[in-house]
Amino acid sequence: MAEETNDNQSSEMSPESTNVGQEGFGFERSKVDQIWLTAKVSEVRTLLSQFVIGQHEAIELMLAGIFANGHLLLEGVPGVAKTLLAKVLAKALNIDFSRIQFTPDLMPSDVLGTSVFNMKEATFNFKKGPIFSNIVLIDEINRAPAKTQAALFEVMEERQITYDGVQYNMDFPFLVLATQNPIEQEGTYNLPEAQLDRFLFKVKVHYPELNEEEEIMHRYKNNLSSPDLSKIEAVLNTDEIRKAQKIVEGVLVEDNLVKYIAAITHKTRNHGKVYLGGSPRASLSMLKSSKAIAAIKGRDFLTPEDIQFVATPVLNHRIILTPEAEMEGSSVEQIIAEIIQSIEVPR
């Protein structure tokens, strides 16, 4: 009888022990995924540091943009390595890459593609343009006229184009990395607000620090040629990018942090110096990108500091100041900092 009792007890306990094991396995798997992602991020950082000195915040934001599946706008004066940064990052990913140099005479068909007549079959066939790639580097995006810029609306938002009534979908991943110069405005066309809103971040690439500039000079003092990017070995492939995005999706977000993000965006619409505030897309962008930052730092949960880190690059291209605020010399960055300071941080 004692043996039967022990058998019954062991059989009753086995489901519980199985559940505990499964929960433990899930926890361990999550930790393994976090370690894998931080290791991959470290590899990409090391690779980028071989070609670009400094710009640590820009690199962090670009990685977050990729893991959050968002388009990126790089803004900076000429010569601060915007294009080099985008090219090296694209090379670090084992996916298709194309570059489009936007110019005043560029037409929408030069970007999206056009119909070509097939004489043998007496039919028109669609020839895909350079936008059909995984990472598309658009250099000097504000150089092209409005009609060419408008050609990007559908593809950036829905990751598809429609030509002659036929829908063509982009392959995964599809990311636009665009650069623009904020100083030289002659011969440029300002991006419409509807297009700016489609960029997850506007990453401002600043001048290097003095010691960083000295390091740049030392690195290239005996080399007159441009950096050779052909020998770069890719760190992430398509499946790994998809895996990284799944890890970002799994980052836990408490309800009070959702309220915090909504409060920041809502405050931009009710600030006395702001003419146009952030849209719900801005709130979603802040949520996605802050989760990516948390994952990059090896965490499976979101903190207020992650949100504060991404708030400026998410909002700086979505907010328009009032003419009075601009005349006073206020900047968008200052207003965003004021808004963040005015809202109680959840704990």
C-alpha positions as a LaTeX table, in Angstrom:
\begin{tabular}{lrrr}
\hline
Residue & $x$ (\AA) & $y$ (\AA) & $z$ (\AA) \\
\hline
Met1 & 0.00 & 0.00 & 0.00 \\
Ala2 & 2.89 & 2.36 & 0.78 \\
Glu3 & 4.27 & 1.77 & $-2.68$ \\
Glu4 & 0.91 & 2.64 & $-4.27$ \\
Thr5 & 0.75 & 5.87 & $-2.26$ \\
Asn6 & 4.21 & 6.90 & $-3.41$ \\
Asp7 & 3.33 & 6.10 & $-7.01$ \\
Asn8 & 0.17 & 8.21 & $-6.79$ \\
Gln9 & 2.04 & 11.11 & $-5.21$ \\
Ser10 & 4.74 & 11.02 & $-7.86$ \\
Ser11 & 2.18 & 10.89 & $-10.67$ \\
Glu12 & 0.24 & 13.82 & $-9.19$ \\
Met13 & 3.38 & 15.94 & $-8.84$ \\
Ser14 & 4.73 & 15.27 & $-12.29$ \\
Pro15 & 2.54 & 17.86 & $-14.13$ \\
Glu16 & 3.56 & 20.57 & $-11.64$ \\
Ser17 & 7.23 & 19.75 & $-12.03$ \\
Thr18 & 6.78 & 19.80 & $-15.81$ \\
Asn19 & 5.22 & 23.27 & $-15.68$ \\
Val20 & 8.03 & 24.59 & $-13.53$ \\
Gly21 & 10.52 & 23.17 & $-15.96$ \\
Gln22 & 8.76 & 24.79 & $-18.91$ \\
Glu23 & 8.66 & 28.18 & $-17.18$ \\
Gly24 & 12.32 & 27.87 & $-16.29$ \\
Phe25 & 13.14 & 26.89 & $-19.87$ \\
Gly26 & 11.27 & 29.93 & $-21.18$ \\
Phe27 & 13.14 & 32.22 & $-18.79$ \\
Glu28 & 16.49 & 30.69 & $-19.73$ \\
Arg29 & 15.63 & 30.94 & $-23.43$ \\
Ser30 & 14.81 & 34.64 & $-22.98$ \\
Lys31 & 18.18 & 35.20 & $-21.28$ \\
Val32 & 19.98 & 33.34 & $-24.07$ \\
Asp33 & 18.26 & 35.52 & $-26.68$ \\
Gln34 & 19.22 & 38.70 & $-24.80$ \\
Ile35 & 22.86 & 37.60 & $-24.56$ \\
Trp36 & 22.84 & 36.72 & $-28.27$ \\
Leu37 & 21.44 & 40.14 & $-29.23$ \\
Thr38 & 23.88 & 42.13 & $-27.10$ \\
Ala39 & 26.75 & 40.10 & $-28.56$ \\
Lys40 & 25.59 & 40.87 & $-32.11$ \\
Val41 & 25.21 & 44.56 & $-31.25$ \\
Ser42 & 28.74 & 44.57 & $-29.87$ \\
Glu43 & 30.02 & 43.03 & $-33.12$ \\
Val44 & 28.28 & 45.71 & $-35.20$ \\
Arg45 & 29.67 & 48.47 & $-32.97$ \\
Thr46 & 33.19 & 47.05 & $-33.31$ \\
Leu47 & 32.81 & 46.89 & $-37.08$ \\
Leu48 & 31.52 & 50.46 & $-37.33$ \\
Ser49 & 34.36 & 51.74 & $-35.11$ \\
Gln50 & 36.85 & 50.52 & $-37.71$ \\
Phe51 & 35.50 & 53.10 & $-40.17$ \\
Val52 & 33.64 & 55.74 & $-38.15$ \\
Ile53 & 35.20 & 57.32 & $-35.06$ \\
Gly54 & 32.81 & 58.62 & $-32.41$ \\
Gln55 & 29.09 & 59.13 & $-33.24$ \\
His56 & 28.16 & 56.61 & $-30.52$ \\
Glu57 & 24.65 & 57.98 & $-29.99$ \\
Ala58 & 23.94 & 57.99 & $-33.73$ \\
Ile59 & 25.09 & 54.38 & $-34.00$ \\
Glu60 & 22.90 & 53.37 & $-31.04$ \\
Leu61 & 19.86 & 55.02 & $-32.62$ \\
Met62 & 20.53 & 53.48 & $-36.04$ \\
Leu63 & 20.70 & 49.99 & $-34.53$ \\
Ala64 & 17.51 & 50.66 & $-32.59$ \\
Gly65 & 15.86 & 51.81 & $-35.81$ \\
Ile66 & 16.73 & 48.58 & $-37.59$ \\
Phe67 & 15.53 & 46.40 & $-34.70$ \\
Ala68 & 12.33 & 48.46 & $-34.45$ \\
Asn69 & 11.78 & 48.11 & $-38.22$ \\
Gly70 & 11.78 & 51.88 & $-38.80$ \\
His71 & 13.16 & 54.25 & $-41.42$ \\
Leu72 & 15.96 & 56.65 & $-40.47$ \\
Leu73 & 16.77 & 60.21 & $-41.49$ \\
Leu74 & 20.39 & 61.26 & $-40.88$ \\
Glu75 & 20.92 & 65.00 & $-40.71$ \\
Gly76 & 24.25 & 66.76 & $-40.48$ \\
Val77 & 26.58 & 69.20 & $-42.18$ \\
Pro78 & 28.82 & 67.91 & $-45.02$ \\
Gly79 & 31.81 & 65.84 & $-43.99$ \\
Val80 & 30.57 & 64.27 & $-40.74$ \\
Ala81 & 30.38 & 60.74 & $-42.25$ \\
Lys82 & 26.59 & 60.46 & $-42.68$ \\
Thr83 & 26.84 & 58.48 & $-45.90$ \\
Leu84 & 29.80 & 56.42 & $-44.69$ \\
Leu85 & 27.92 & 55.53 & $-41.52$ \\
Ala86 & 24.89 & 54.38 & $-43.52$ \\
Lys87 & 27.02 & 52.38 & $-46.00$ \\
Val88 & 29.03 & 50.58 & $-43.31$ \\
Leu89 & 25.88 & 49.72 & $-41.37$ \\
Ala90 & 24.28 & 48.35 & $-44.54$ \\
Lys91 & 27.39 & 46.26 & $-45.20$ \\
Ala92 & 27.18 & 44.87 & $-41.67$ \\
Leu93 & 23.86 & 43.31 & $-42.65$ \\
Asn94 & 23.93 & 40.42 & $-45.11$ \\
Ile95 & 21.03 & 41.77 & $-47.17$ \\
Asp96 & 20.52 & 43.61 & $-50.45$ \\
Phe97 & 21.60 & 47.23 & $-50.55$ \\
Ser98 & 21.00 & 49.98 & $-53.08$ \\
Arg99 & 21.88 & 53.67 & $-53.19$ \\
Ile100 & 19.92 & 56.46 & $-54.86$ \\
Gln101 & 21.46 & 59.89 & $-55.27$ \\
Phe102 & 18.56 & 62.34 & $-55.18$ \\
Thr103 & 19.00 & 65.21 & $-57.64$ \\
Pro104 & 16.70 & 68.01 & $-58.88$ \\
Asp105 & 16.07 & 66.18 & $-62.19$ \\
Leu106 & 15.23 & 62.81 & $-60.62$ \\
Met107 & 11.83 & 61.43 & $-61.65$ \\
Pro108 & 9.54 & 59.05 & $-59.67$ \\
Ser109 & 10.14 & 56.34 & $-62.28$ \\
Asp110 & 13.89 & 56.58 & $-61.59$ \\
Val111 & 13.11 & 55.44 & $-58.05$ \\
Leu112 & 10.14 & 53.08 & $-58.34$ \\
Gly113 & 10.63 & 51.63 & $-61.82$ \\
Thr114 & 8.88 & 51.88 & $-65.16$ \\
Ser115 & 7.17 & 49.86 & $-67.89$ \\
Val116 & 9.42 & 48.59 & $-70.67$ \\
Phe117 & 8.01 & 47.40 & $-74.01$ \\
Asn118 & 8.82 & 43.78 & $-74.84$ \\
Met119 & 8.95 & 43.65 & $-78.64$ \\
Lys120 & 8.97 & 39.84 & $-78.78$ \\
Glu121 & 5.73 & 39.48 & $-76.79$ \\
Ala122 & 4.31 & 42.92 & $-77.73$ \\
Thr123 & 3.61 & 43.65 & $-74.07$ \\
Phe124 & 4.78 & 46.09 & $-71.42$ \\
Asn125 & 6.75 & 44.59 & $-68.54$ \\
Phe126 & 7.43 & 46.36 & $-65.27$ \\
Lys127 & 11.13 & 46.92 & $-64.62$ \\
Lys128 & 11.76 & 47.40 & $-60.91$ \\
Gly129 & 13.66 & 50.47 & $-59.79$ \\
Pro130 & 16.40 & 50.75 & $-57.13$ \\
Ile131 & 13.80 & 51.11 & $-54.36$ \\
Phe132 & 13.36 & 47.32 & $-54.58$ \\
Ser133 & 16.05 & 46.38 & $-52.10$ \\
Asn134 & 16.35 & 45.63 & $-48.37$ \\
Ile135 & 18.25 & 48.74 & $-47.32$ \\
Val136 & 17.91 & 51.78 & $-49.56$ \\
Leu137 & 20.33 & 54.64 & $-48.95$ \\
Ile138 & 18.85 & 57.88 & $-50.27$ \\
Asp139 & 21.59 & 60.47 & $-50.35$ \\
Glu140 & 20.58 & 64.14 & $-50.05$ \\
Ile141 & 16.86 & 63.33 & $-49.98$ \\
Asn142 & 15.88 & 67.02 & $-49.97$ \\
Arg143 & 17.57 & 67.59 & $-53.36$ \\
Ala144 & 14.75 & 65.94 & $-55.31$ \\
Pro145 & 11.52 & 67.80 & $-56.17$ \\
Ala146 & 8.21 & 67.22 & $-54.40$ \\
Lys147 & 6.81 & 64.76 & $-56.96$ \\
Thr148 & 9.81 & 62.45 & $-56.51$ \\
Gln149 & 9.65 & 62.72 & $-52.74$ \\
Ala150 & 5.94 & 61.89 & $-52.90$ \\
Ala151 & 6.82 & 58.63 & $-54.66$ \\
Leu152 & 8.17 & 57.39 & $-51.32$ \\
Phe153 & 4.93 & 57.89 & $-49.38$ \\
Glu154 & 3.35 & 54.50 & $-50.08$ \\
Val155 & 6.52 & 52.42 & $-50.01$ \\
Met156 & 7.71 & 53.85 & $-46.68$ \\
Glu157 & 4.37 & 53.43 & $-44.92$ \\
Glu158 & 3.04 & 50.20 & $-46.44$ \\
Arg159 & 6.25 & 48.66 & $-47.82$ \\
Gln160 & 4.68 & 48.27 & $-51.23$ \\
Ile161 & 4.21 & 50.25 & $-54.43$ \\
Thr162 & 1.27 & 50.34 & $-56.81$ \\
Tyr163 & 2.04 & 50.75 & $-60.51$ \\
Asp164 & $-0.60$ & 50.56 & $-63.25$ \\
Gly165 & $-3.03$ & 49.06 & $-60.74$ \\
Val166 & $-0.64$ & 46.26 & $-59.76$ \\
Gln167 & 0.71 & 45.99 & $-56.21$ \\
Tyr168 & 4.36 & 45.06 & $-55.71$ \\
Asn169 & 5.43 & 44.16 & $-52.17$ \\
Met170 & 8.89 & 44.76 & $-50.73$ \\
Asp171 & 10.95 & 41.89 & $-49.36$ \\
Phe172 & 11.77 & 41.72 & $-45.65$ \\
Pro173 & 13.48 & 43.73 & $-44.31$ \\
Phe174 & 12.82 & 47.04 & $-46.05$ \\
Leu175 & 14.43 & 50.12 & $-44.53$ \\
Val176 & 15.11 & 53.58 & $-45.91$ \\
Leu177 & 18.24 & 55.37 & $-44.69$ \\
Ala178 & 18.12 & 58.96 & $-45.92$ \\
Thr179 & 20.62 & 61.79 & $-45.46$ \\
Gln180 & 20.14 & 65.53 & $-45.68$ \\
Asn181 & 22.16 & 68.69 & $-45.09$ \\
Pro182 & 20.41 & 71.22 & $-42.81$ \\
Ile183 & 22.63 & 74.16 & $-43.76$ \\
Glu184 & 22.75 & 74.34 & $-47.54$ \\
Gln185 & 19.18 & 75.17 & $-48.56$ \\
Glu186 & 19.77 & 76.52 & $-52.06$ \\
Gly187 & 18.45 & 74.10 & $-54.64$ \\
Thr188 & 16.69 & 71.94 & $-52.05$ \\
Tyr189 & 13.06 & 71.05 & $-51.40$ \\
Asn190 & 11.85 & 70.74 & $-47.81$ \\
Leu191 & 10.40 & 67.35 & $-46.99$ \\
Pro192 & 6.62 & 67.48 & $-46.44$ \\
Glu193 & 5.38 & 66.75 & $-42.93$ \\
Ala194 & 3.61 & 63.60 & $-44.14$ \\
Gln195 & 6.94 & 62.16 & $-45.27$ \\
Leu196 & 8.91 & 63.30 & $-42.23$ \\
Asp197 & 6.34 & 61.53 & $-40.05$ \\
Arg198 & 7.18 & 58.25 & $-41.78$ \\
Phe199 & 10.74 & 58.33 & $-40.42$ \\
Leu200 & 11.12 & 56.67 & $-37.03$ \\
Phe201 & 14.06 & 58.91 & $-36.09$ \\
Lys202 & 15.79 & 62.01 & $-37.28$ \\
Val203 & 19.33 & 61.27 & $-36.14$ \\
Lys204 & 21.48 & 64.39 & $-35.91$ \\
Val205 & 25.09 & 63.58 & $-36.76$ \\
His206 & 27.26 & 66.15 & $-34.99$ \\
Tyr207 & 30.85 & 67.29 & $-35.35$ \\
Pro208 & 33.36 & 64.95 & $-33.64$ \\
Glu209 & 35.04 & 65.91 & $-30.38$ \\
Leu210 & 38.61 & 67.26 & $-30.54$ \\
Asn211 & 40.23 & 63.96 & $-29.51$ \\
Glu212 & 38.04 & 62.08 & $-32.01$ \\
Glu213 & 39.06 & 64.41 & $-34.83$ \\
Glu214 & 42.72 & 63.89 & $-33.92$ \\
Glu215 & 42.15 & 60.13 & $-34.05$ \\
Ile216 & 40.58 & 60.48 & $-37.51$ \\
Met217 & 43.66 & 62.38 & $-38.70$ \\
His218 & 46.05 & 59.75 & $-37.28$ \\
Arg219 & 44.08 & 56.92 & $-38.86$ \\
Tyr220 & 44.15 & 58.40 & $-42.35$ \\
Lys221 & 47.42 & 60.41 & $-42.32$ \\
Asn222 & 49.22 & 57.75 & $-44.40$ \\
Asn223 & 46.25 & 56.81 & $-46.59$ \\
Leu224 & 44.99 & 58.97 & $-49.45$ \\
Ser225 & 42.28 & 56.59 & $-50.70$ \\
Ser226 & 38.70 & 56.26 & $-49.50$ \\
Pro227 & 37.89 & 53.54 & $-46.93$ \\
Asp228 & 37.65 & 50.09 & $-48.53$ \\
Leu229 & 34.29 & 48.61 & $-47.59$ \\
Ser230 & 34.55 & 45.54 & $-49.83$ \\
Lys231 & 36.16 & 43.36 & $-47.14$ \\
Ile232 & 33.48 & 43.96 & $-44.52$ \\
Glu233 & 32.02 & 40.68 & $-43.25$ \\
Ala234 & 28.32 & 40.85 & $-42.47$ \\
Val235 & 27.23 & 40.34 & $-38.85$ \\
Leu236 & 23.47 & 39.84 & $-39.26$ \\
Asn237 & 21.43 & 38.11 & $-41.97$ \\
Thr238 & 17.72 & 38.31 & $-42.76$ \\
Asp239 & 16.68 & 35.55 & $-40.33$ \\
Glu240 & 18.75 & 37.09 & $-37.54$ \\
Ile241 & 17.22 & 40.53 & $-38.11$ \\
Arg242 & 13.78 & 38.91 & $-37.87$ \\
Lys243 & 14.88 & 37.17 & $-34.66$ \\
Ala244 & 16.15 & 40.48 & $-33.21$ \\
Gln245 & 12.83 & 42.15 & $-33.98$ \\
Lys246 & 10.99 & 39.29 & $-32.24$ \\
Ile247 & 13.18 & 39.84 & $-29.17$ \\
Val248 & 12.25 & 43.54 & $-29.24$ \\
Glu249 & 8.56 & 42.64 & $-29.49$ \\
Gly250 & 8.94 & 40.55 & $-26.33$ \\
Val251 & 10.23 & 43.45 & $-24.18$ \\
Leu252 & 7.77 & 44.00 & $-21.30$ \\
Val253 & 6.06 & 47.39 & $-21.02$ \\
Glu254 & 4.18 & 48.32 & $-17.85$ \\
Asp255 & 0.95 & 50.31 & $-18.12$ \\
Asn256 & 2.41 & 53.33 & $-16.34$ \\
Leu257 & 5.10 & 53.59 & $-19.03$ \\
Val258 & 2.45 & 53.52 & $-21.76$ \\
Lys259 & 0.79 & 56.45 & $-19.96$ \\
Tyr260 & 4.17 & 58.20 & $-19.74$ \\
Ile261 & 4.71 & 57.98 & $-23.51$ \\
Ala262 & 1.17 & 59.18 & $-24.22$ \\
Ala263 & 1.63 & 62.09 & $-21.80$ \\
Ile264 & 4.82 & 63.23 & $-23.55$ \\
Thr265 & 3.19 & 63.20 & $-26.98$ \\
His266 & $-0.01$ & 64.82 & $-25.69$ \\
Lys267 & 2.00 & 67.61 & $-24.09$ \\
Thr268 & 3.53 & 68.48 & $-27.47$ \\
Arg269 & 0.01 & 69.26 & $-28.72$ \\
Asn270 & $-0.76$ & 71.55 & $-25.81$ \\
His271 & 2.48 & 73.47 & $-25.44$ \\
Gly272 & 2.28 & 77.22 & $-25.93$ \\
Lys273 & 5.34 & 77.33 & $-28.18$ \\
Val274 & 4.36 & 74.40 & $-30.40$ \\
Tyr275 & 2.28 & 74.95 & $-33.55$ \\
Leu276 & 2.15 & 71.25 & $-34.59$ \\
Gly277 & 2.63 & 68.46 & $-32.07$ \\
Gly278 & 3.30 & 64.76 & $-32.38$ \\
Ser279 & 0.74 & 62.37 & $-33.89$ \\
Pro280 & $-0.26$ & 58.93 & $-32.55$ \\
Arg281 & 2.41 & 57.60 & $-34.92$ \\
Ala282 & 4.93 & 59.50 & $-32.78$ \\
Ser283 & 3.70 & 57.69 & $-29.66$ \\
Leu284 & 3.95 & 54.31 & $-31.39$ \\
Ser285 & 7.42 & 55.18 & $-32.68$ \\
Met286 & 8.53 & 56.12 & $-29.17$ \\
Leu287 & 7.17 & 52.84 & $-27.83$ \\
Lys288 & 8.80 & 50.65 & $-30.48$ \\
Ser289 & 12.16 & 52.39 & $-30.46$ \\
Ser290 & 12.45 & 52.52 & $-26.65$ \\
Lys291 & 11.79 & 48.77 & $-26.55$ \\
Ala292 & 14.61 & 48.32 & $-29.07$ \\
Ile293 & 16.95 & 50.38 & $-26.87$ \\
Ala294 & 16.04 & 48.21 & $-23.87$ \\
Ala295 & 16.78 & 45.03 & $-25.86$ \\
Ile296 & 20.11 & 46.44 & $-27.11$ \\
Lys297 & 21.09 & 47.07 & $-23.49$ \\
Gly298 & 20.31 & 43.46 & $-22.61$ \\
Arg299 & 17.01 & 43.97 & $-20.80$ \\
Asp300 & 13.60 & 42.38 & $-21.37$ \\
Phe301 & 11.73 & 45.25 & $-19.73$ \\
Leu302 & 11.29 & 48.95 & $-20.48$ \\
Thr303 & 12.43 & 51.82 & $-18.23$ \\
Pro304 & 11.63 & 55.57 & $-18.28$ \\
Glu305 & 15.26 & 56.25 & $-19.22$ \\
Asp306 & 14.81 & 54.28 & $-22.47$ \\
Ile307 & 11.83 & 56.48 & $-23.34$ \\
Gln308 & 13.69 & 59.68 & $-22.50$ \\
Phe309 & 16.64 & 58.59 & $-24.67$ \\
Val310 & 14.52 & 58.18 & $-27.80$ \\
Ala311 & 12.06 & 61.05 & $-27.19$ \\
Thr312 & 14.14 & 63.73 & $-28.93$ \\
Pro313 & 15.03 & 61.79 & $-32.14$ \\
Val314 & 11.42 & 60.58 & $-32.39$ \\
Leu315 & 9.88 & 64.03 & $-31.96$ \\
Asn316 & 12.44 & 66.51 & $-33.36$ \\
His317 & 11.19 & 66.17 & $-36.96$ \\
Arg318 & 7.51 & 65.94 & $-36.04$ \\
Ile319 & 7.17 & 69.18 & $-34.07$ \\
Ile320 & 6.77 & 72.65 & $-35.60$ \\
Leu321 & 7.32 & 75.65 & $-33.34$ \\
Thr322 & 5.20 & 78.77 & $-33.45$ \\
Pro323 & 6.71 & 81.77 & $-35.29$ \\
Glu324 & 6.97 & 83.60 & $-31.95$ \\
Ala325 & 9.00 & 80.75 & $-30.42$ \\
Glu326 & 11.34 & 80.70 & $-33.42$ \\
Met327 & 11.83 & 84.48 & $-33.18$ \\
Glu328 & 12.73 & 84.04 & $-29.50$ \\
Gly329 & 15.44 & 81.59 & $-30.53$ \\
Ser330 & 13.81 & 78.51 & $-29.04$ \\
Ser331 & 14.77 & 75.15 & $-30.55$ \\
Val332 & 12.73 & 71.99 & $-30.90$ \\
Glu333 & 15.23 & 70.13 & $-28.73$ \\
Gln334 & 14.82 & 72.68 & $-25.93$ \\
Ile335 & 11.03 & 72.36 & $-26.02$ \\
Ile336 & 11.19 & 68.56 & $-25.92$ \\
Ala337 & 13.55 & 68.75 & $-22.93$ \\
Glu338 & 11.11 & 71.12 & $-21.19$ \\
Ile339 & 8.23 & 68.74 & $-21.82$ \\
Ile340 & 10.12 & 65.76 & $-20.43$ \\
Gln341 & 11.12 & 67.77 & $-17.36$ \\
Ser342 & 7.51 & 68.84 & $-16.75$ \\
Ile343 & 6.08 & 65.29 & $-16.67$ \\
Glu344 & 6.41 & 63.15 & $-13.58$ \\
Val345 & 8.60 & 60.12 & $-14.18$ \\
Pro346 & 6.85 & 56.84 & $-13.29$ \\
Arg347 & 8.61 & 54.57 & $-10.82$ \\
\hline
\end{tabular}
